[in-house]
Amino acid sequence: MILEAHPYDTATIWQKLHFNSQCNLIVDEQNLLFIGAILSIALGGLSLRLVRQNSKLPWNEAIAAHILCLMFITKGIQNAAFGYVNSNTEGDVWQFWFQLAFAMDYIFESSIMAIALLYPVPILRNIKQVKTGLGLVAFLALFRLTLDAMGFNLTPVALPGFFYFATAVIWGSVYIKFRLIPKEKQNQSTQNISLLSGLFTTLVLGHIWMWWPGFILQSEYFYFLDPFGQTLTTTTWDYIWVAGYAIGIAAGLTIITVEIYQAIRGNMNVLLYVVSPYFVLGIIGFLVYSQGSDAGFSVKANTGENVQLWSTFTTGLHFTIVRPLIAMYILLKFNLLDINEKTKPMAKTMVIVLIVVATSAILELVQSIIPINQMISAALLGILIALGLGWEEKSFQTLVSNPAHLRKNIDSKWFPKLDISRRHISRIEIVCLLYCLISLLVSFFVWELDIILGLIAERGG
C-alpha cells in the first residue's frame, strides 16, 4: 500500500488512535492481552471437546454450551489481535488487526445475546422462535461486519452497546424472578438459576460495575467516556455506548442490593462474594479516575500512569483472566461437561492450564510494579503454582461431585421440550468457522484500502 497517497499524517493519526489521547499503553497490558488469548482459546477449545461428548444435555443447554465454548475461542483471537494493535508494528498493518479484533467482538456480543435467550431459562419457546432469535443475533454480527467493509465502522446504526441492554434486561429479569420467588416456592434449583444468571451478568458487565461511583456522582470520567479520542466514533455513538454502561450499572446495583437484602434475611448466596469486590474496587477506582478533575482527588502527580495501571489491574484482569475463570466455573458447576473417567483427565488439564497461566500473569503484573529478583520471582511462581494446583485438586473434586441442577422441583413450563438433534446443533461450529474466515477477508480488505485511516481523517482525526 502507498501511504504517501493519503493527504494526512499517518504517524500522527496512528498515535491518536493507538495511544488514546496521548496516553502510552504499557507493555504489561499488551502482554496481558496475549495471556488472555491463551486462556480463552485453551478454555474454549478443550471445553468444546468435552461438550461434544455430553449427550445428556437438554437442547437449550447443549446450544448454549457450544456457543459459550466457541465464544471464548473467538474472544481469544480478539485479545491476540488487540495485542498486535498495541504493539509497535511498522506501517499500517495495525488496521488488519484492529478490524479483526472488532469482527471477533461482534461475534462475542451476538454469542452473549444468544446464550441469554436460551440459558438458564429459555426465552425462545419453540422451534420457530429458536430459528428466528438465533438468526437475528447472527444477522447482527454479519450486518456490523458488512458496515465495516463498506466504510461505516463504529456508527450508531450498528447498535453499539446493544448487548449490554439485552443481557442486563434478560439475565437481570431471570435473576430477579427466581431470587425473589415466594419463600414457599424456593428450592435449590431456584437458587442455582439466580446464581447462574448473576454469574453470566458478572461475566459480561463486571468491568462496568467498577465505574458505578462515576455514574451515581455524575463524574466526567464516566459521562464523557470517549474510547477512541474522537478519532473514530461520533458523539451519538459514545452516548449510546455510555447508555449501555448505565443500564449495566443499574443491573449490577440491583443485584448487589438484592443479595445484601437476602443475606440480612439469612438467605445467603455465593453470588454476593462474586459481585461485592467489583463495587468495592469501584470506590477506589473513583479516586483514581477522578485525579485532576473538579472532584479534587489527587493521589499522585502523574495521573496518566496511575489510571493506566489501575485499568490494567482491574478492567484488564477482568477481560483476560476473570472471564475465563467464571466460564470454567459455569461449565463445571452446572454440569455442561460430562465428567467421567474418560473425560476427567482432559477436564483437569483445562483447569490446570487456566490456573497456571492466570497465576503467572498476575505475578508478572505485580513484578512490573515491584521489582523482584528473578530467582525470587521463580521461587514465588513455583510456590503459587503449587498452591494453585493443590487448590485445583480439592475444588475440582467439589465441583464435579456436587453439580448444580436447574430443573429439579421446577415447574416444567419454564423448560419447554424441543426436538433438536445434535447434528443440527454442531452446525453452529461450521457457522462460526465461516464467520471467522469472512472476518479475515474483510480485515484484509479494510487494511488494503486503508478504510480506517480514511475514516479517521474524515471524522476529524
PAMAR-147523 format. One record per residue (C-alpha): x, z, y; residue in one letter; residue number from 1. Coordinates in nm, 4 decimals. Example, Ala and Ser with C-alpha at 12.3 -4.5 7.8 and 13.67 -1.06 7.14 Angstrom:
((1.2300,0.7800,-0.4500),A,1),
((1.3670,0.7140,-0.1060),S,2),
This chain:
((0.0000,0.0000,0.0000),M,1),
((0.1189,-0.0804,0.3521),I,2),
((0.0748,0.2337,0.5590),L,3),
((0.2011,0.0674,0.8762),E,4),
((-0.1201,-0.1324,0.8926),A,5),
((-0.3130,0.1777,0.9972),H,6),
((-0.3414,0.2484,1.3707),P,7),
((-0.2862,0.6204,1.3267),Y,8),
((-0.0067,0.8582,1.2420),D,9),
((-0.0278,0.9119,0.8657),T,10),
((0.2064,1.2098,0.8698),A,11),
((0.0032,1.3885,1.1362),T,12),
((-0.3249,1.3245,0.9570),I,13),
((-0.1816,1.4434,0.6269),W,14),
((-0.0562,1.7593,0.7945),Q,15),
((-0.4013,1.8337,0.9348),K,16),
((-0.5731,1.7831,0.6015),L,17),
((-0.3084,1.9350,0.3806),H,18),
((-0.2380,2.2468,0.5808),F,19),
((-0.5901,2.3113,0.7097),N,20),
((-0.5473,2.3851,1.0763),S,21),
((-0.1674,2.4009,1.0575),Q,22),
((-0.1563,2.6911,0.8072),C,23),
((0.1117,2.6253,0.5433),N,24),
((-0.0033,2.6659,0.1851),L,25),
((0.2386,2.8879,-0.0020),I,26),
((0.3891,2.7772,-0.3302),V,27),
((0.2237,3.0628,-0.5197),D,28),
((-0.1221,2.9230,-0.4539),E,29),
((-0.0110,2.5845,-0.5810),Q,30),
((0.1280,2.7416,-0.8986),N,31),
((-0.1923,2.9414,-0.9391),L,32),
((-0.3903,2.6179,-0.9438),L,33),
((-0.1787,2.4817,-1.2283),F,34),
((-0.2137,2.8104,-1.4167),I,35),
((-0.5882,2.7920,-1.3649),G,36),
((-0.5817,2.4388,-1.5022),A,37),
((-0.4091,2.5583,-1.8195),I,38),
((-0.6553,2.8446,-1.8621),L,39),
((-0.9634,2.6305,-1.8051),S,40),
((-0.8573,2.3423,-2.0289),I,41),
((-0.7460,2.5794,-2.3059),A,42),
((-1.0749,2.7691,-2.2875),L,43),
((-1.2859,2.4547,-2.2761),G,44),
((-1.1003,2.2672,-2.5485),G,45),
((-1.0725,2.5492,-2.8029),L,46),
((-1.4239,2.6795,-2.7469),S,47),
((-1.5708,2.3285,-2.7737),L,48),
((-1.4335,2.3006,-3.1268),R,49),
((-1.5929,2.6334,-3.2145),L,50),
((-1.9263,2.5446,-3.0534),V,51),
((-1.9432,2.2246,-3.2581),R,52),
((-1.9222,2.4323,-3.5756),Q,53),
((-2.2023,2.6689,-3.4752),N,54),
((-2.5113,2.5148,-3.6318),S,55),
((-2.7202,2.8288,-3.5780),K,56),
((-2.7681,2.7865,-3.2042),L,57),
((-3.1178,2.7112,-3.0697),P,58),
((-3.1493,2.3834,-2.8810),W,59),
((-3.1088,2.5237,-2.5292),N,60),
((-2.8100,2.7404,-2.6206),E,61),
((-2.6415,2.4516,-2.8017),A,62),
((-2.6755,2.2218,-2.4997),I,63),
((-2.5662,2.4942,-2.2571),A,64),
((-2.2641,2.5842,-2.4722),A,65),
((-2.1494,2.2216,-2.4901),H,66),
((-2.1876,2.1780,-2.1153),I,67),
((-2.0075,2.5064,-2.0449),L,68),
((-1.7050,2.4024,-2.2512),C,69),
((-1.6882,2.0540,-2.1003),L,70),
((-1.7347,2.2021,-1.7546),M,71),
((-1.4194,2.4094,-1.7887),F,72),
((-1.2188,2.1143,-1.9160),I,73),
((-1.3135,1.9163,-1.6050),T,74),
((-1.2557,2.2245,-1.3902),K,75),
((-0.9040,2.2410,-1.5285),G,76),
((-0.8492,1.8790,-1.4279),I,77),
((-0.9763,1.9638,-1.0805),Q,78),
((-0.7390,2.2595,-1.0462),N,79),
((-0.4452,2.0430,-1.1503),A,80),
((-0.5495,1.7693,-0.9072),A,81),
((-0.5693,2.0133,-0.6164),F,82),
((-0.2313,2.1469,-0.7236),G,83),
((-0.0853,1.7987,-0.6803),Y,84),
((-0.2650,1.7624,-0.3458),V,85),
((-0.0926,2.0789,-0.2260),N,86),
((0.2481,1.9661,-0.3491),S,87),
((0.4882,1.7790,-0.1261),N,88),
((0.4134,1.4351,-0.2635),T,89),
((0.5614,1.1309,-0.0957),E,90),
((0.3434,0.8671,0.0658),G,91),
((-0.0334,0.8719,0.0411),D,92),
((-0.0782,0.9241,-0.3332),V,93),
((-0.2403,1.2563,-0.2451),W,94),
((-0.5590,1.0566,-0.1781),Q,95),
((-0.5853,0.9811,-0.5504),F,96),
((-0.5566,1.3475,-0.6461),W,97),
((-0.7850,1.4559,-0.3630),F,98),
((-1.0603,1.2190,-0.4731),Q,99),
((-1.0144,1.3094,-0.8398),L,100),
((-1.0479,1.6790,-0.7546),A,101),
((-1.3746,1.6163,-0.5746),F,102),
((-1.5046,1.3962,-0.8567),A,103),
((-1.4396,1.6790,-1.1023),M,104),
((-1.6090,1.9224,-0.8662),D,105),
((-1.9206,1.7045,-0.8714),Y,106),
((-1.9450,1.7329,-1.2487),I,107),
((-1.8759,2.1070,-1.2249),F,108),
((-2.1668,2.1550,-0.9852),E,109),
((-2.4002,1.9382,-1.1928),S,110),
((-2.2960,2.1252,-1.5072),S,111),
((-2.3722,2.4593,-1.3454),I,112),
((-2.7202,2.3424,-1.2460),M,113),
((-2.7832,2.2014,-1.5944),A,114),
((-2.6885,2.5324,-1.7563),I,115),
((-2.9093,2.7225,-1.5115),A,116),
((-3.2049,2.5051,-1.6124),L,117),
((-3.1502,2.5829,-1.9812),L,118),
((-2.9880,2.9212,-2.0288),Y,119),
((-3.0504,3.2091,-2.0817),P,120),
((-3.4219,3.1292,-2.0373),V,121),
((-3.5045,2.7566,-2.0395),P,122),
((-3.6781,2.6395,-1.7242),I,123),
((-3.7221,2.2988,-1.8886),L,124),
((-4.0053,2.3492,-2.1373),R,125),
((-4.0447,2.0193,-2.3239),N,126),
((-3.8505,1.7068,-2.4194),I,127),
((-3.9684,1.5122,-2.1156),K,128),
((-3.8623,1.7888,-1.8780),Q,129),
((-3.5244,1.8192,-2.0505),V,130),
((-3.4586,1.4466,-2.0127),K,131),
((-3.5741,1.4476,-1.6509),T,132),
((-3.3870,1.7624,-1.5493),G,133),
((-3.0564,1.6733,-1.7126),L,134),
((-3.0925,1.3157,-1.5934),G,135),
((-3.1313,1.4293,-1.2330),L,136),
((-2.8243,1.6539,-1.2343),V,137),
((-2.6197,1.3757,-1.3963),A,138),
((-2.7505,1.1295,-1.1376),F,139),
((-2.6464,1.3660,-0.8572),L,140),
((-2.2843,1.3610,-0.9769),A,141),
((-2.2829,0.9808,-1.0065),L,142),
((-2.4575,0.9461,-0.6700),F,143),
((-2.1895,1.1529,-0.4983),R,144),
((-1.9165,0.9560,-0.6725),L,145),
((-2.0775,0.6313,-0.5556),T,146),
((-2.0886,0.7598,-0.1978),L,147),
((-1.7156,0.8323,-0.2168),D,148),
((-1.6408,0.4826,-0.3426),A,149),
((-1.8447,0.3388,-0.0538),M,150),
((-1.6596,0.5457,0.2055),G,151),
((-1.9314,0.8039,0.2684),F,152),
((-1.7262,1.1010,0.1493),N,153),
((-1.8378,1.4501,0.2454),L,154),
((-2.1579,1.3503,0.4230),T,155),
((-2.4782,1.5597,0.4394),P,156),
((-2.6645,1.3047,0.2262),V,157),
((-2.4520,1.4219,-0.0698),A,158),
((-2.6273,1.7619,-0.0500),L,159),
((-2.3184,1.9819,-0.0079),P,160),
((-2.3624,2.3330,-0.1382),G,161),
((-2.6939,2.2491,-0.3047),F,162),
((-2.5830,2.4021,-0.6324),F,163),
((-2.5380,2.7359,-0.4523),Y,164),
((-2.9070,2.7243,-0.3618),F,165),
((-3.0099,2.6161,-0.7123),A,166),
((-2.8088,2.8725,-0.9067),T,167),
((-2.8913,3.1587,-0.6713),A,168),
((-3.2633,3.0867,-0.6966),V,169),
((-3.2800,3.0135,-1.0715),I,170),
((-3.0459,3.2762,-1.2138),W,171),
((-3.1447,3.5214,-0.9409),G,172),
((-3.5122,3.4855,-1.0329),S,173),
((-3.4419,3.5274,-1.4044),V,174),
((-3.2294,3.8334,-1.3294),Y,175),
((-3.4995,3.9967,-1.1154),I,176),
((-3.7736,3.9150,-1.3667),K,177),
((-3.6004,4.0769,-1.6634),F,178),
((-3.4099,4.3533,-1.4831),R,179),
((-3.7219,4.4869,-1.3108),L,180),
((-3.9573,4.4286,-1.6012),I,181),
((-4.2012,4.7199,-1.6586),P,182),
((-4.0435,5.0060,-1.8492),K,183),
((-4.2743,4.9721,-2.1489),E,184),
((-4.1535,4.6130,-2.1976),K,185),
((-3.7842,4.6851,-2.1552),Q,186),
((-3.5552,4.6496,-2.4545),N,187),
((-3.2003,4.5452,-2.5316),Q,188),
((-3.2862,4.1759,-2.5114),S,189),
((-3.4272,4.2048,-2.1590),T,190),
((-3.1106,4.3900,-2.0603),Q,191),
((-2.8982,4.1151,-2.2123),N,192),
((-3.0903,3.8374,-2.0360),I,193),
((-3.0497,4.0057,-1.6982),S,194),
((-2.6816,4.0739,-1.7717),L,195),
((-2.6174,3.7127,-1.8697),L,196),
((-2.7948,3.5810,-1.5604),S,197),
((-2.5883,3.8164,-1.3460),G,198),
((-2.2630,3.7105,-1.5130),L,199),
((-2.3331,3.3422,-1.4554),F,200),
((-2.4241,3.4172,-1.0945),T,201),
((-2.0961,3.6061,-1.0555),T,202),
((-1.9020,3.3196,-1.2111),L,203),
((-2.0433,3.0764,-0.9550),V,204),
((-2.0857,3.2924,-0.6447),L,205),
((-1.8324,3.5743,-0.6838),G,206),
((-1.5847,3.4303,-0.4338),H,207),
((-1.8632,3.4043,-0.1748),I,208),
((-1.9650,3.7678,-0.2145),W,209),
((-1.6292,3.8773,-0.0757),M,210),
((-1.7422,3.7323,0.2586),W,211),
((-2.0576,3.9408,0.2831),W,212),
((-1.9471,4.1555,0.5832),P,213),
((-1.8839,3.8395,0.7836),G,214),
((-2.2348,3.7205,0.7026),F,215),
((-2.4004,4.0515,0.7932),I,216),
((-2.1916,4.1189,1.1048),L,217),
((-2.2056,3.7556,1.2243),Q,218),
((-1.8292,3.7139,1.2290),S,219),
((-1.6705,3.3926,1.3438),E,220),
((-1.4644,3.3524,1.0262),Y,221),
((-1.7887,3.3084,0.8315),F,222),
((-2.0247,3.1255,1.0651),Y,223),
((-1.7582,2.8849,1.1900),F,224),
((-1.6291,2.8021,0.8447),L,225),
((-1.4583,2.4629,0.8549),D,226),
((-1.2872,2.3831,0.5224),P,227),
((-1.1060,2.0706,0.6417),F,228),
((-1.0395,2.1389,1.0070),G,229),
((-1.2999,1.8808,1.1189),Q,230),
((-1.0831,1.6029,0.9796),T,231),
((-1.3335,1.5039,0.7135),L,232),
((-1.6571,1.6989,0.7484),T,233),
((-1.9220,1.6873,1.0174),T,234),
((-2.0884,1.9854,1.1816),T,235),
((-2.4029,1.9201,0.9778),T,236),
((-2.2025,1.9209,0.6540),W,237),
((-2.0382,2.2504,0.7500),D,238),
((-2.3756,2.4018,0.8414),Y,239),
((-2.5340,2.3106,0.5070),I,240),
((-2.2301,2.4445,0.3216),W,241),
((-2.2411,2.7772,0.5088),V,242),
((-2.6161,2.7959,0.4459),A,243),
((-2.5389,2.7747,0.0742),G,244),
((-2.2906,3.0582,0.1171),Y,245),
((-2.5571,3.2630,0.2947),A,246),
((-2.8033,3.2133,0.0088),I,247),
((-2.5320,3.3102,-0.2386),G,248),
((-2.4509,3.6298,-0.0493),I,249),
((-2.8205,3.7169,-0.0295),A,250),
((-2.8435,3.6795,-0.4076),A,251),
((-2.5364,3.8985,-0.4550),G,252),
((-2.6658,4.1717,-0.2254),L,253),
((-2.9943,4.1656,-0.4149),T,254),
((-2.8171,4.2045,-0.7490),I,255),
((-2.5958,4.4935,-0.6421),I,256),
((-2.8894,4.6684,-0.4724),T,257),
((-3.0994,4.6425,-0.7882),V,258),
((-2.8090,4.7604,-1.0041),E,259),
((-2.7461,5.0645,-0.7846),I,260),
((-3.1182,5.1432,-0.7874),Y,261),
((-3.1343,5.1158,-1.1660),Q,262),
((-2.8171,5.3225,-1.2070),A,263),
((-2.9705,5.6014,-0.9995),I,264),
((-3.2704,5.5927,-1.2322),R,265),
((-3.0399,5.6242,-1.5323),G,266),
((-3.0702,5.2608,-1.6420),N,267),
((-2.7037,5.1635,-1.6101),M,268),
((-2.5856,4.8106,-1.6858),N,269),
((-2.2277,4.6880,-1.7209),V,270),
((-2.3075,4.4269,-1.4553),L,271),
((-2.2658,4.6931,-1.1859),L,272),
((-1.8985,4.7268,-1.2775),Y,273),
((-1.8576,4.3493,-1.2593),V,274),
((-2.0146,4.2846,-0.9182),V,275),
((-1.9054,4.6007,-0.7337),S,276),
((-1.5375,4.5013,-0.6900),P,277),
((-1.6386,4.1834,-0.5080),Y,278),
((-1.8299,4.3759,-0.2433),F,279),
((-1.5591,4.6405,-0.2080),V,280),
((-1.2989,4.3674,-0.1627),L,281),
((-1.5311,4.2102,0.0927),G,282),
((-1.4913,4.5141,0.3187),I,283),
((-1.1126,4.4896,0.3018),I,284),
((-1.1329,4.1144,0.3491),G,285),
((-1.3329,4.1648,0.6665),F,286),
((-1.0364,4.3492,0.8168),L,287),
((-0.8023,4.0693,0.7138),V,288),
((-1.0134,3.7704,0.8174),Y,289),
((-1.1082,3.9285,1.1491),S,290),
((-0.7495,3.9541,1.2706),Q,291),
((-0.7127,3.8093,1.6151),G,292),
((-1.0860,3.7685,1.6632),S,293),
((-1.3150,3.9541,1.9004),D,294),
((-1.3723,4.2102,1.6246),A,295),
((-1.0465,4.3704,1.7314),G,296),
((-0.8915,4.4292,1.3910),F,297),
((-0.5187,4.3723,1.3637),S,298),
((-0.3235,4.4572,1.0509),V,299),
((-0.0088,4.2562,1.1181),K,300),
((0.1096,4.0205,1.3831),A,301),
((0.1400,3.7239,1.1501),N,302),
((-0.2279,3.6639,1.0849),T,303),
((-0.1867,3.3337,0.9033),G,304),
((0.0324,3.4742,0.6270),E,305),
((-0.1957,3.7727,0.5721),N,306),
((-0.5059,3.5583,0.5456),V,307),
((-0.3325,3.3164,0.3098),Q,308),
((-0.2032,3.5990,0.0928),L,309),
((-0.5418,3.7694,0.0780),W,310),
((-0.7152,3.4432,-0.0060),S,311),
((-0.4723,3.3782,-0.2915),T,312),
((-0.5171,3.7243,-0.4438),F,313),
((-0.8968,3.7210,-0.4151),T,314),
((-1.0597,3.3788,-0.3950),T,315),
((-0.7723,3.2063,-0.5728),G,316),
((-0.7719,3.4531,-0.8615),L,317),
((-1.1493,3.4275,-0.8958),H,318),
((-1.1377,3.0486,-0.9176),F,319),
((-0.8459,3.0207,-1.1562),T,320),
((-0.8440,3.3354,-1.3725),I,321),
((-1.1650,3.5380,-1.3412),V,322),
((-1.3972,3.2446,-1.4052),R,323),
((-1.2380,3.1545,-1.7419),P,324),
((-1.2390,3.5218,-1.8434),L,325),
((-1.6101,3.5576,-1.7617),I,326),
((-1.6843,3.2393,-1.9551),A,327),
((-1.4823,3.3654,-2.2522),M,328),
((-1.6804,3.6902,-2.2495),Y,329),
((-2.0100,3.4983,-2.2407),I,330),
((-1.9075,3.2722,-2.5280),L,331),
((-1.8042,3.5636,-2.7486),L,332),
((-2.0554,3.8301,-2.6499),K,333),
((-2.3669,3.6141,-2.6553),F,334),
((-2.2962,3.4535,-2.9901),N,335),
((-2.2395,3.0998,-2.8645),L,336),
((-1.9433,3.0832,-3.1023),L,337),
((-1.9977,3.1352,-3.4729),D,338),
((-1.7106,3.3702,-3.5564),I,339),
((-1.6400,3.3858,-3.9284),N,340),
((-1.3328,3.3992,-4.1492),E,341),
((-1.2753,3.0275,-4.0975),K,342),
((-1.3151,3.0176,-3.7196),T,343),
((-1.1776,3.3624,-3.6370),K,344),
((-0.8090,3.2546,-3.6088),P,345),
((-0.8918,2.9852,-3.3533),M,346),
((-1.1133,3.2219,-3.1547),A,347),
((-0.8365,3.4824,-3.1445),K,348),
((-0.5880,3.2154,-3.0396),T,349),
((-0.8144,3.1257,-2.7477),M,350),
((-0.8362,3.4884,-2.6371),V,351),
((-0.4606,3.5437,-2.6717),I,352),
((-0.3769,3.2310,-2.4693),V,353),
((-0.6066,3.3385,-2.1873),L,354),
((-0.4714,3.6940,-2.1795),I,355),
((-0.1038,3.5920,-2.1915),V,356),
((-0.1343,3.3214,-1.9257),V,357),
((-0.3508,3.5365,-1.6977),A,358),
((-0.1111,3.8313,-1.7283),T,359),
((0.1881,3.6115,-1.6500),S,360),
((0.0117,3.4619,-1.3484),A,361),
((-0.0773,3.7979,-1.1978),I,362),
((0.2771,3.9273,-1.2470),L,363),
((0.4191,3.6159,-1.0804),E,364),
((0.1924,3.6684,-0.7804),L,365),
((0.2980,4.0313,-0.7499),V,366),
((0.6618,3.9285,-0.7805),Q,367),
((0.6178,3.6805,-0.4955),S,368),
((0.5331,3.9729,-0.2650),I,369),
((0.7551,4.2450,-0.4073),I,370),
((1.0962,4.1043,-0.5065),P,371),
((1.1723,4.2197,-0.8604),I,372),
((1.4911,4.1676,-1.0576),N,373),
((1.4489,3.9023,-1.3277),Q,374),
((1.5435,4.1453,-1.6047),M,375),
((1.2870,4.3980,-1.4829),I,376),
((1.0313,4.1214,-1.4426),S,377),
((1.0867,4.0035,-1.8006),A,378),
((1.0556,4.3596,-1.9304),A,379),
((0.7345,4.4176,-1.7338),L,380),
((0.5929,4.0905,-1.8601),L,381),
((0.6673,4.1908,-2.2184),G,382),
((0.5047,4.5309,-2.1706),I,383),
((0.1959,4.3852,-2.0033),L,384),
((0.1544,4.1193,-2.2709),I,385),
((0.1928,4.3811,-2.5451),A,386),
((-0.0725,4.5967,-2.3790),L,387),
((-0.2925,4.2927,-2.3309),G,388),
((-0.2641,4.1905,-2.6946),L,389),
((-0.3416,4.5441,-2.8051),G,390),
((-0.6490,4.5443,-2.5855),W,391),
((-0.7391,4.1984,-2.7157),E,392),
((-0.7439,4.3162,-3.0765),E,393),
((-0.9795,4.6021,-3.0008),K,394),
((-1.2054,4.4179,-2.7561),S,395),
((-1.2280,4.1063,-2.9744),F,396),
((-1.3499,4.3069,-3.2701),Q,397),
((-1.6004,4.4873,-3.0485),T,398),
((-1.7401,4.1636,-2.9074),L,399),
((-1.7750,3.9718,-3.2329),V,400),
((-1.9048,4.2665,-3.4336),S,401),
((-2.1694,4.3601,-3.1777),N,402),
((-2.3092,4.0372,-3.0287),P,403),
((-2.5809,4.0473,-2.7652),A,404),
((-2.9148,3.8982,-2.8674),H,405),
((-3.1572,3.7383,-2.6243),L,406),
((-3.4681,3.6736,-2.8338),R,407),
((-3.5332,3.9915,-3.0290),K,408),
((-3.8614,4.1581,-2.9292),N,409),
((-3.9181,3.8998,-2.6545),I,410),
((-4.2417,3.7057,-2.6195),D,411),
((-4.1885,3.3640,-2.7774),S,412),
((-4.3446,3.1953,-2.4731),K,413),
((-4.0102,3.2330,-2.2949),W,414),
((-3.8305,3.0235,-2.5564),F,415),
((-4.0132,2.7007,-2.6459),P,416),
((-3.9054,2.5375,-2.9695),K,417),
((-3.7876,2.1793,-2.9309),L,418),
((-3.6543,1.9483,-3.1981),D,419),
((-3.3282,1.8139,-3.0552),I,420),
((-3.0714,1.7082,-3.3117),S,421),
((-2.7044,1.7979,-3.2856),R,422),
((-2.6228,1.4278,-3.2893),R,423),
((-2.8057,1.3847,-2.9601),H,424),
((-2.6500,1.6979,-2.8127),I,425),
((-2.2997,1.5769,-2.8999),S,426),
((-2.3583,1.2698,-2.6841),R,427),
((-2.3033,1.4949,-2.3837),I,428),
((-1.9326,1.4807,-2.4687),E,429),
((-1.9357,1.0999,-2.4551),I,430),
((-2.1173,1.1051,-2.1208),V,431),
((-1.8599,1.3479,-1.9821),C,432),
((-1.5723,1.1309,-2.1051),L,433),
((-1.7232,0.8204,-1.9451),L,434),
((-1.7701,1.0071,-1.6175),Y,435),
((-1.4043,1.1147,-1.6195),C,436),
((-1.2906,0.7562,-1.6789),L,437),
((-1.5114,0.6308,-1.3961),I,438),
((-1.3730,0.9068,-1.1740),S,439),
((-1.0187,0.7874,-1.2409),L,440),
((-1.1147,0.4334,-1.1417),L,441),
((-1.2912,0.5496,-0.8254),V,442),
((-0.9960,0.7715,-0.7330),S,443),
((-0.7572,0.4787,-0.7747),F,444),
((-0.9900,0.2621,-0.5665),F,445),
((-1.0065,0.5239,-0.2893),V,446),
((-0.6273,0.5548,-0.2897),W,447),
((-0.5599,0.1818,-0.2847),E,448),
((-0.7976,0.1203,0.0049),L,449),
((-0.6898,0.4327,0.1975),D,450),
((-1.0541,0.5331,0.2315),I,451),
((-0.9827,0.8987,0.3045),I,452),
((-0.7221,0.8181,0.5686),L,453),
((-0.9692,0.5819,0.7292),G,454),
((-1.2380,0.8485,0.7326),L,455),
((-1.0038,1.0980,0.8965),I,456),
((-0.9244,0.8513,1.1723),A,457),
((-1.2904,0.7566,1.2127),E,458),
((-1.4062,1.1178,1.2354),R,459),
((-1.1543,1.2169,1.4964),G,460),
((-0.8621,1.3382,1.2841),G,461),
